[in-house]
Amino acid sequence: MARIAVLGGTGYAGSHIVKEAVDRGHTVVSVARVAPAERIHGATYIEGTLLDIPGLVAELEGVDVVVSAVPGRG
């Protein structure tokens, strides 16, 4: 199975993507500014921001797929 990172993994779309990927047996890392109160069992949660490029790159090392579920905001 794949190792998947979901950027914005705690939002509406992101949390559904995380759940579906975990249910399908993938290893999932959810990256968001704030970890959710209710976590999906089997997913790993990382608090961080897209603006911290060096930290984000380190967290994404070894990931097969990156899904961006970050909303477009001004």
Buried (B, 14 or more C-beta within 10 A) or exposed (E): EEBBBBBBBBBEBBBBBBBEBBEEEBBBBBBBEEEBEEBBEBBBBBEBEEEEEEEBEEBBEEBEEEBEBBEEEE
